[in-house]
């Protein structure tokens, strides 16, 4: 059974930091591109960052230089280090596992990140 589960969300002040973690079990982890998405209230879900099994990364422009995505293929884990947080980073952050082969992707249940003073 496939399970994708996020942790590490919470409340941070502007300029602060948070680290999100995602455990993906029940899949051949190296065969998946891992990504973080976020959805702010009243807005569409957007891709924040992605990482291939070879550690090639991609970021949305609004987080470049502030967020870092990484993965540990031995532990089936993906992380999102978020620094210099801004109120506009507030939202529910979702972990996504998308296979290289054309089969289904998997989502976590999401974790809330709130940036506020």
Phi, psi and omega in degrees: 000131181278135177222126176239122188221125179268156173206163173104000177288177179156202182256134176223152176276155174306134184089351181276188184226151171216154176235121177262145176235152178219126175256128180239109182244153179087008177232161172278095194305320183293343181272006184238139166277127181258144184212157170247132173243162173218155179222115175275158181303127178078006182238165178282155176292136180232149176286128178263311182200152176220160181211134177273173179294338176268011176071023169282132186240159178214140182227148169290147186304325186293345182245357181301133181086350180244323182253148176225125176261142178212164180217154175238102185293336179284337182249000183057045183235147172228145185232156172226109176271121184242117180241166180048048185297146179238156178305327181288355173278354180298137178162181174268126182258128183244139173267138182230136176244113183245122184286150175293321175286155182282066174236184190291152173263164181233145180239148168277179183275347178098153176223136185280132172240125179236125179246111185201149175267000000 
